[in-house]
Structures are given as C-alpha cells and as structure tokens.
C-alpha cells in the first residue's frame, strides 16, 4: 500500500528554543530566529543569521518571538501569506499590522469553516446556505456554536469581543491600547487556527507521524482529506 502524507505548514523552532535552560543561550538563539524576520521575503539567495547585524534585533523582538504560539503543524489554507504576516509583524513590533492581519485571518477562517461545514448541517441557518463569505462574525460564530464546533466558553467570548476591537481600529477608536490589543488578537487568531487547521488533539495523534482518530469527522473531511497525498 502506498504511504499517505499530509501536506503541512511547519513552525517548530520556537519550542526548542523555549526549552533551553541557560537564559543567555536561549536569548541568543531567539535573536538568531528573529533575524530571519528581517530578511527579504522575496530574496533570491540564501540568508544566514550571521549576515544580519545583531544591532537590528532588540530584546523586545526576542521576547515577542517567544511569547506567541503559532501552530507547530497546520494545513496551509489559501490565505497562508496573511497568517505568515501575523508572526512577522508581531515579532517586529508592527502592532497595528499584526492586529489587522490577525483579524483578517479570523474573518477568512470563520467564513471558510462555516461555508465548508454547512453541508453537514443542511437544515439549519437557511439564510447562510450556499452563501459565500460575509463580514458578520456573529452569524458565522453562531452557526459554529450551534453545530458544536465551537462552545459558548471563554474562548468564544473572546472571539466575539474581538469583533469590537477590530471595529475600533478600523474606524476612529483610540490607539492607547494598541499593543495589548495586538497581543490579544494574535493569541485568539492562533488558538482558532489550531482548533480547525492545526491538527487538534481530539482529532489527531502526533507521534512519529500524524494519525487521524476519526476520518469521517466533518472537519477532517473538509480541511484535511484534501491535503492528503500518496507516495
């Protein structure tokens, strides 16, 4: 039988740095990782950390790099470039850009999930049936809660409240809490990404490979099976 593989986006360097016990060595390795966020994203030659001056990396950049938790394994959606921009912007201290990218990612993801999963719940939310993307977070979240892909818990409460944070910066709200709002937005975006596209524990077991616990689950059918390849 041919072996089957998931095509995934990997982001695994951060945890190995976190586990370094020597603070000076941990900080040094974090700085090396941050340097690659300063390299050209469209470069045509290989870049090493030694090519980027130490002076360009601040302690706060290294701290922001270590404090966030992007999914280590994630199936890459068609808006992966937006997801990549969240990390780069946040680590470099571009707080508005990080917040904006996080909110755009969330809006695209809850639309994609609601659209993809509606066929498994055809008798509910008729006004959304066969409807494309919408900018109403509440309707999308309400559907995902009703279908039990989200629970009415503190996380979903945070997700709902982020809509108002988004609106504050989109329109004429004050900027005095921008740093904190950016951190919160990034945290919520990554948690949502893990829940649906980051191989959640309730659906997958990751050991020497990736084993699916329930191939018939709607989330697996819609978002993971299409990323399977045989070799």
C-alpha positions in Angstrom: 0.0 0.0 0.0 1.3 3.5 -0.8 2.2 5.7 2.2 -0.1 8.7 2.8 1.1 12.1 3.8 -0.4 15.4 4.9 0.9 18.5 3.3 1.5 20.8 6.3 3.0 24.1 7.2 5.7 23.7 9.9 6.6 26.2 12.6 8.6 24.2 15.1 11.7 26.1 16.0 10.2 28.2 18.8 9.6 25.4 21.3 13.1 24.0 21.1 14.4 27.5 22.0 12.0 27.8 24.9 13.3 24.6 26.4 16.9 25.9 26.6 17.7 26.3 30.3 20.6 28.7 30.0 19.0 32.2 29.8 21.9 33.7 27.8 21.9 30.9 25.3 18.1 30.9 25.0 18.2 34.7 24.3 21.0 34.2 21.7 19.1 31.5 19.9 15.9 33.6 19.9 17.8 36.5 18.4 19.0 34.3 15.6 15.5 33.2 14.9 14.2 36.8 14.9 16.9 37.8 12.3 15.1 35.8 9.6 12.0 38.1 10.0 14.3 40.9 8.9 15.4 39.1 5.8 13.7 39.9 2.4 10.7 37.6 2.0 11.3 37.6 -1.8 15.0 37.1 -1.7 16.8 35.0 -4.3 19.8 34.0 -2.3 20.2 32.0 0.9 20.3 34.2 4.0 22.1 33.1 7.2 21.7 34.8 10.6 25.3 35.9 10.5 24.5 38.1 7.5 22.1 40.3 9.6 23.7 42.6 12.2 22.9 42.0 15.8 22.1 45.6 16.4 18.9 45.3 14.3 17.4 42.8 16.8 16.1 44.3 20.1 15.4 42.4 23.3 11.7 43.1 22.9 11.7 41.5 19.5 13.1 38.3 21.0 10.6 38.4 23.9 7.7 38.8 21.4 9.0 35.9 19.4 9.0 33.6 22.4 5.6 34.7 23.8 3.4 33.8 20.9 2.4 30.3 19.9 1.6 29.7 16.2 0.5 26.1 15.4 3.5 23.8 15.0 1.7 21.8 12.4 -1.0 23.3 10.2 -2.7 22.5 6.9 -2.0 25.6 4.8 -5.1 27.4 3.6 -5.2 29.7 0.5 -4.6 32.7 2.9 -1.4 31.4 4.4 0.5 34.6 3.4 -1.8 36.5 5.8 -1.1 34.0 8.5 2.7 34.4 7.9 2.3 38.2 8.2 0.8 37.9 11.7 4.0 36.4 13.1 6.4 38.7 11.2 4.5 41.9 12.1 4.1 41.0 15.8 7.7 40.0 16.3 9.0 43.2 14.6 6.7 45.3 16.8 4.3 46.4 14.0 1.3 46.2 16.3 -1.4 47.6 14.0 -0.2 45.3 11.2 -0.2 42.3 13.4 -3.7 43.1 14.8 -5.0 43.7 11.2 -3.6 40.5 9.9 -4.9 38.5 12.8 -8.5 39.9 12.4 -8.4 39.3 8.6 -7.2 35.7 9.2 -10.0 35.2 11.7 -12.7 36.6 9.4 -11.5 34.4 6.5 -11.2 31.3 8.6 -14.6 31.5 10.2 -16.1 32.1 6.8 -14.2 29.2 5.3 -15.2 26.9 8.2 -18.9 27.9 8.1 -19.1 27.5 4.3 -17.2 24.2 4.3 -19.2 22.6 7.1 -22.7 23.8 6.3 -23.4 20.8 4.1 -23.2 18.6 7.2 -26.0 20.6 8.8 -28.3 21.3 5.9 -31.4 22.0 7.9 -30.0 24.9 9.9 -29.3 28.6 9.2 -31.1 28.6 5.8 -30.1 32.3 5.3 -26.5 31.2 5.2 -27.0 28.1 3.0 -24.8 28.3 -0.1 -23.9 31.9 0.9 -20.3 33.0 0.4 -18.1 35.0 2.7 -19.7 37.6 4.9 -18.3 40.2 7.3 -20.7 39.4 10.1 -18.6 37.5 12.7 -21.7 36.9 14.9 -23.6 34.9 12.3 -20.6 32.7 11.5 -19.8 32.1 15.2 -23.5 31.5 16.0 -23.5 28.8 13.3 -20.3 27.1 14.5 -21.6 27.1 18.1 -24.9 25.6 17.0 -23.1 22.9 15.1 -20.9 22.3 18.2 -17.6 23.1 16.5 -17.2 25.9 19.0 -18.5 26.1 22.6 -20.0 29.1 24.3 -17.0 29.3 26.6 -14.4 32.0 27.5 -12.5 31.5 24.2 -15.6 32.0 22.1 -16.5 35.0 24.2 -13.0 36.5 23.5 -13.5 35.7 19.8 -16.9 37.6 19.8 -15.4 40.6 21.6 -12.5 40.8 19.1 -15.1 42.0 16.5 -15.5 45.2 18.5 -11.7 45.6 18.8 -11.4 45.2 15.0 -14.1 47.9 14.5 -12.3 50.2 17.0 -9.2 50.3 14.9 -11.0 50.1 11.5 -12.8 53.3 12.3 -11.9 56.2 14.7 -11.2 54.5 18.0 -8.3 55.5 20.3 -4.9 53.8 19.9 -3.9 53.8 23.6 -4.3 50.0 24.0 -2.9 49.0 20.6 0.0 46.9 22.0 -2.3 44.9 24.3 -5.0 44.5 21.7 -2.4 43.3 19.2 -1.2 40.6 21.6 -4.7 39.5 22.4 -5.7 39.4 18.7 -2.7 37.3 17.8 -3.4 34.9 20.7 -7.0 34.5 19.6 -6.1 34.0 15.9 -3.6 31.3 16.7 -6.0 29.5 19.0 -8.7 29.5 16.4 -6.2 28.3 13.7 -5.2 25.4 16.0 -8.8 24.5 16.7 -9.6 23.9 13.0 -6.4 23.6 10.9 -3.7 22.8 13.5 -4.3 19.1 13.9 -6.4 19.4 17.2 -5.8 16.7 19.8 -9.4 15.4 19.7 -9.0 14.5 16.0 -5.3 13.7 15.6 -2.4 12.0 17.4 1.1 13.2 16.5 3.9 10.8 17.3 6.4 9.7 14.7 3.8 10.7 12.2 0.2 12.1 12.1 -2.6 9.6 12.8 -6.2 10.7 12.4 -8.6 9.4 15.1 -11.8 10.0 13.0 -11.6 10.2 9.2 -15.4 10.7 9.0 -15.4 13.9 11.1 -16.7 16.9 9.1 -13.6 19.0 9.9 -11.3 16.2 8.7 -13.4 15.6 5.6 -13.4 19.3 4.6 -10.0 20.6 5.7 -7.6 17.6 6.0 -8.5 14.9 3.4 -7.9 17.4 0.5 -4.3 17.8 1.8 -3.5 14.1 1.8 -1.0 12.9 -0.8 0.2 9.4 -1.6 3.8 8.4 -2.2 
